Each structure stands twice: as C-alpha cells, then as structure tokens.
Amino acid sequence: MGELDVAGWRQSLDEELRHRIIPFWRSLRDDDYGGYFGRVDWDLNRWRFGHKAALLNSRIMWFFATAAKRFGDEDLLAEAQHAFRFLVDHCLDHAGGGVVWSVSHDGTWRDTTKQAYNQAFAIYALAAYYRVSRDKAALDLAFDLFELVERRFGAAPGYIEAFDQSFRPIANDKLSENGVLAERTMNTLLHTFEAYAGLYQASDGEAAVGQAMGRILDLFCKRIYNQTERRLEVFFDAKLAPLLNLQSFGHDIEASWLLVWGTDLLGDPKLSQRASEIGAGLVDSVYNRAYRDGSVAFESLDSKLNTSRVWWVQAEAMVAFYAASTRTPDPRRARLYRQASHQLWDFCSNRLADPRPGSEWFWAVDAVGQPVPGQPIASTWKCPYHSGRACLEMLAYLETQPGTTVTEDERAAS
C-alpha cells in the first residue's frame, strides 16, 4: 500500500492545542488574586475560591512558556509571566527558601510542605520561562532552587521526599500510593532529572547541573531500572529497596523518552547509550504488557492489571512510541511503534478529549473508552503538562524527524 502524508496528523495536533487545550487553561486565569484557578470539577464548575497548588501553577507556567516559544506568541508569553509572578509573590518562601505546596485562593499559604517533587517542577517551569522571556530573575531563581534541592533534599541514595516549612523531615504522603509510605520514589528522581535537564538547557550547560543529572542517571541505571523485569521500581525505603511488586506503565513509558532526551543534552555518547538501552527496554516492556487496542493500561500490582486508561499515560505513550520509532534500527519495530503512536492520538482525540464546550480532557476512560465520571478536569495533578506537552512534542517530531509518514495499513488499523 502507498504511504499517506501526516499533514492531517500535524493539523489535528495543532488544532487540539489552539482550540481546546490552550483556551481551556487560559480561561482559568485569575485576574483578581493571581495565578490560575486550582480546580475545575466534573461538572465544569470553576472553583474560584478553592486552593491553588504551586505544582499546578508551575506546570501551567511551563506549558504556556513552551507554547509561546514554539508559536512565537506574545499572548501566551503573558500567560507564563502571570504564572511566574504568582509563583514568586505567593508560593515562594523568601525567608526560609523553597516553594510551598499550596496557597488559598487569595495567595495566603495553606499547606507549607516543601516537597522535592514540587521544587523540581518549579525549576522546570522557571527554566522554560527564561528560555522564552530571557528574564534573568527566573534563571536566578531556578538556580537558587537547584542549590536548595541539592543542599537540603540531597541524601544518598537519592533525595529526601518531604519537609515541613522549617525543613524537618515529614511523611511522604503526597507521593505515596498503594498502601505504602515511601521514603524515596522513582517519580521524584525522574522529574528532578527532567527539571535539571531543562535548567541545563536554559543555562547552556552549567557543569554542576550536568553532574547532578549524571548522578541521577547512575541511580536509574544501577538501582531504579529492574533489568530482569524491564521496568522501573516505583516506591522505596531510604536505602532504595523496593517496597512493592509494581509496574507503573505510565511512568515507564514517560521515562523511556525523558531519560534519553535529558541525557543527550549532556553530549556524552556512553551515557546516551546507557539511557537508550533503558529506554528501549521500557518501551518494549510497555508495548508487550500494557498496549492493547490503541491505548495503554495504567499499572500492574502483584500481576493484577489496572485497565483504566488515564489521560497522562496515553499522552506520554504517544510521544514515547514515536520517539522509539525514530531510534530503533529494526524497521518492523519502528513501524509498529509508529502505528501505536498514531493509534494513541486517535484514542486521545476521540476518547479522552472532552467534547463539552469549555472543557479539556477527561481524567480517565475505562477499558472500552467510556469516561470515568467524578474526576476533575483541572486539579493539583490534572494539568496541561501532559496533554499540551504531548501535542507540542509530536508536532516537533512530525516536522523534523525522519519517518514522518503513516502507511495506509497503519491508518486503517487505527
């Protein structure tokens, strides 16, 4: 069969960004108290007087900054600047250092937990904002937070997860699940690496940041990646002993491309080879264990599969499978991964994208594609970081990478 140009795919991604994702998140701007409304519930009610998570604000800042850089759009840059001011004015502890977890609708502190994961996303957002705005105050703050994370949270192996406002260790209840309280998490390590990669990129290769990235990558290679099971362990004790027999398919597929992207910035072929080997193992594992009928299951705990189709897992899988298709030397595998990526976009655009006016994406759909009611459309964790980033990443891949076609067989299969 002949090949079809992917112009329609690119157009669909572009339209999703411009006509659904960007307008929805812009509509949450709070011009009275700053930042963005912290919650939109299932019924599309905007909680104008609800709390605002610094994590959500950082992810919104990152998204608008990255979109502004791609599209050269001053209006989007203004949105990122709005989020930047809220972070600095209301979420940052100027006296003690670090970013607090959440504030009330008017910007007064609500939860002063200082979570390593939260510091990482602030760094990631500030680096992205600096790259488009060239506001040195953003870069300086990103480095302040980098130094704070290394000084306060760094404790071999890995990073302490959570402190109170005065940097006394507290239970890691925000990033623990499935009945455990983890003292170390893969999630924090992955997104600290990601944040540092963004800062490394913004600072034109600051050596100290690159060294920290190398240390985290070494942990992934030696302690986090289970080579036998071809998965990342998820929850750990303070010595990095795994606590559960768990495979998080979403984190595995996200890490498969983030680790390669970040490591390639360092320009070290040996490190890139190590990251690529892990990435290839994770992609193959998720493809064989979790990818069914154009979408990816959530996780497997003690070999019991959670078949929920969560929005961020599908978004990350679309990017990861396409990225893998450009790296594998096996033409058959490249075709299968490219097909999977295209099928995942069909799933996202036809199943997860909420058709109701003024909405964005559903949190999740069940195994047959029906929306799971009750979950918020925006919240501390429900953000444009995954849906928006996936569209931006795919536009970049489809425009610049080789293999930017989908065969008629692949199109029909989706």
N, C-alpha and C positions, 0 to 999 in steps of 0.2 A: 504494500500500500504506500501511497505517496505521503509526504510529510506536510503538516499544516503549520503555518507560521503562528507564533504565540502572541501576536499583536493583540488578539482578543483577550488573552490571559492578562497581559500587562494592562490593558484598558480596564478590565474588571477590577484588578487590584487598585488602580488609580482612582476609579470611581468609588470604591469602597472607602478609601481614605478620605476623599474630598466630600463625599455626600452622606456618609454615615458616621465614621469614626471621629474625624476632626470636628464636625458640627456638634456631635453629642458632647464631647469633652469641653468644647468652648462654651457650651450652654451652661456648664456648671460653675463658671467663673462667678466669684462673689465680690462684687464691687463695693459692698458696704463694709465688710470686715476683712477682706483679703483672702487670697488663696482660692480654693475651689470647694464646692460643697462636697462633704465627705461620704454621702450615701444617696443612692437612688434605689428605691426598693423595687420589688417585683411588679408593683402596680404603677411604676414610673413616677412615684412621688419623690420630689427632691427634698431632702432633709436640710432645709436652710438653717436650722438651729441645732443640727447634730454636730458631733465632734468631727474633727479633721485630723487624719493621720498624717504625720510627716512623711511616711512611706509613700502614701498615695500622692502627696504633693510633689515629692521628688520624682516619681515616675511620670507624672504629668509634665513636669519641667523637662525631663529627659525627652519625652515624646515630642513636645512642641519645639524644643531646640533642634532635635534631629530632623523633624519635618521641615522646619524653617530653613535649615542648611540645605536640604535636598531641593526644595522648591524655590529657594530664594525669596521667601515670603516674609515681608516685614510685619504683617499682622500676626503671623504665627510666632515670630520672634518676640512680639509684645506680650503674647500669652506666656511664653517661657520666662520673660522678665517679671511678669506678675507673680509667677510661682517662686522665682528667685527671691523677690522682696519678701514674700511671706515666710519662706524658709529662714531668711536672715533675721527678720523682725520678730518672729513668733516661735520658731521651732528650735532655734539655736540657743544653747546655754552659754552666754557670753562670759559669764564669770567662771563656771566650772569646766567648760568645754564639752563638745559633743552635741548631738541632736536628740531631743526628747521624742518619745513615741507618738504622743498625740496632744492636741490642744482643743479647747472648746470652740464653738462657732466664732467667738469674737477674738480668738487668738490667745486667750489665757491658758496656761499649762493645765493639762488634765491628767496625763499619765507620763511621769518623768523618767520612766525606764529608759536606759541607754543600751540599746541592742546593737551588737556588732553588725548585724544584717542591715539595720536601718542606717548606720553610718556609711555602709558601703553604697547604698543606693543614693545617698546624698552626694557622695564623691562622684558617682557615675553621672548624676544629673548635672552637677557643677562643671564637670569636665566637658560634657556635651554643650552646655550653655556657653562656656568660654570659647569653644571652637567656633561658634557662630557669632557671638556678640563681641568677642575679644575684650570683655570686661575683666581686667586683671584681678579685681576683687574676688571674682568667682574662682579663678585658678588658685589664688592665695588661700581661700577658704578650703578648697579641695585638698590642698597640701596640709593645711592645719589638721583637717580630719584624718588624712592619711597618717600623719605623725602620731595623732592621738590613738588611732586604732593599733598601730604598731607598738606604742608605748604602754597603753592601758589594757588592750584586749589580747595582745600577743602573749601566748603562754604555751610553749611547745608541749605536745604537738598541737598545732592549730591555733584557734582563737577562743578565748572565753566568750560565751554567748551573750550574757546579760549582766548589767549592773543596775543599781539604783542611781539616783541623781548624784550621789556622792561617791560613786564608783566602788560601792560594796557589792560583791557578787550576790546575785539572786537567782531563783529557779528560772530555767529557760522554758516557761510555759507558752510563749508566743510561737516558738518554732519547734515544738514537740507535738507528736501525734501518736495515735495507735497505742495509747496506754503507757507511754514511757516519758520520762523527763530526761532529755538528752543533755549531756554536758558539752558535747561537740556535735555539729551537724555538717553533713555534706553541703547542704543548702547555703549555709553561711560561707563556707570555703569557696564554693563555686561563684557566688555573687561578689565576694571580696576580690577574687581573681578578676572577674569581669570589670568591676569598678576600677581596679588598679590598671587594667588594660586600657580603659577609657582615659584614665589620667596619664598613662604612659604616652598614649597617642596625642593627647592635648598638649603635653609638655615637651614634645619632640624627643622622647626617650630619656627621661630622667632616670639615672642609674639606680638610685635607691628603690624606685618603684619597680624597675625591671628585676632587681634582686629579690624583692618580696614576691613578685609573680613567680619567679623561679622556685622559691621555697614552697609556695602553694602547689605548683605543678608537681614538684617532687613528692608531696604528700598524696596527690591523686595517683601518681604512678605506683607508689610503694604501699600505700595504706588504704586509700579510698576505693580504687578500682579493684574489683574482685575478678582476676583474670580467668579463674576457673568457671565462674558463673556468668562472666561477661556482663557485669552490672556494677554500678556504684553502690557501696553500702551507704546507708542513709543516716542512721542515728547511732551515736557512740557514747561511751563513757569518757572520762577525762584522759584516758590513755589510748583512745581511738580503737577500743574494742567494740565491734558492732553489737547492738542491742536487740535487733530483730532480723528475722529472715524475710526481708522486704526488698522488692524491686519497684522503684518509682519510675515508671516508663517515661513520664513527662520530664523528670529531671535528667534521666539518662539521655534522652533524645536531645534535650536542650544543651546539655554538656558536650554532646558529640560535636557540635559546631562551635560553641563558645570557646572551648579549650583550644581548638585549632586556630580560631580567629585570633585569640589573645596571644597565643604562643608565637604565631607567625610574625606578630609585631616586633618580637624580640630579635628576629633575624639570626637565630641560631639553628642551623639545619638539624643538629642532633636532638634538640628539644622539640622542634617541629615534628620530627619523625616519631618521637615518643607520644606526643599528643595525637598525631594522626593514627597511630596504632590503637590507642584507646578509643578514639572517635569511631574508627571502623568497627571495632568490636561492639561498641554500644549500639550503633546503627543497625548492624546485622542482628543483634540480640532483640532489639525492639521490633524490627521488621518481622522476625520469625515468631515472636512470642505474643505480640500485642496488636499488630496491624491486621485488621480484618475488615473487608468490605468498605474500604476507603476511609477508615478512621482508626484511632488508637485508644486502647483501653487505658484506664487510669493507673492501676498498680496491681501488684500481686503480693499478698501477705500470706506466708506459710503455704504457698502454692495455690491459694484461693484468689481467683481473678475478680477484680472490681471492674465491671464492664462499663461504668459511667464514662461518657465522652465529655471531658471537661474542656472548656474553651481554650485555655492556655496550652494544654497538651497538643491539641490539634494544630494550633498556630505554630508552635515550636517544631512539631514534626514536619510540617510542610517545608519549613526552611531547612531543617536538618537533612531530610531526604534529598532535597535538591542539591544542597551543598555536597552531600556524599556522592551524588551522581557525577559531579564535576571532578571528584578526586579519585574515584576507583578506576583502576586500569582494566577492569572487566567490563566489556561493552554490554553484556547481558545484564549484569548487576546495575550498571548505570541506567539502562532502560527501565528496569523495574523500579528503581528509586525515583526516577523522573516521573514515571507513571503514578507512583504513590503520592508524590508531591502534588501533582495535578488533581488527583482524586481528593486529596485532603482540602485543596482550595474549594472544590465543588462542595465538599461537606461543610466547610466553614461558611461559605456564602449562601448555601441553600438550607442549612440546618441550624447553624449557630447564630448567624446574623438575624437579629430580631426584626421582623417586618413592621412592627408597630411604629408609627411616626414618633420621632423624638427619642428613640431608643438606640442601643448599640448591639452587643452580642449577649446571648444568654450565657449564664454561668456554665450550664451543662445540659446535655440531652442524654436520654437513655440509649440503650443499645440499638433501638430501632429508630432513633432520631427524633423522639418526641421531647420537647422542652421539659426540664425538671422544674416544677413550679416552686415559688417561695424564695429562691435565691436572688440576691440583689444584682442589679445591673451595674452599679458602681459601689465600691466599699473600700475599706482598708486594703484588701487584697485584689479586688476586681478593678482593673486599671487598663490604660491604653498601652502599657509597656509590652504586652504580648501580641494583642491583635494588631495594633499600629505598627509595632516593630516588624512583625511578620510581613506585612504588606510592603513596608519600606525595604526590607532585606530582599524580598522576592523581586521587586522592581529593579533593584541593583543587579541581582543575579541574571535576570532575564535580559537585561540590557548589555551586560559586559562580559558574561561568562560564555564559554563555548557550549555547544549542545543546546541552543535555545529554541528547540523545536519539539513538538509532541506529535508522534505519529497518529494516523487515523485510528489505528488499533487501540492506542493508549487513550485517545479521546473517547472512543466508543466504550471502552472499559470503565470509564469514569462516569 
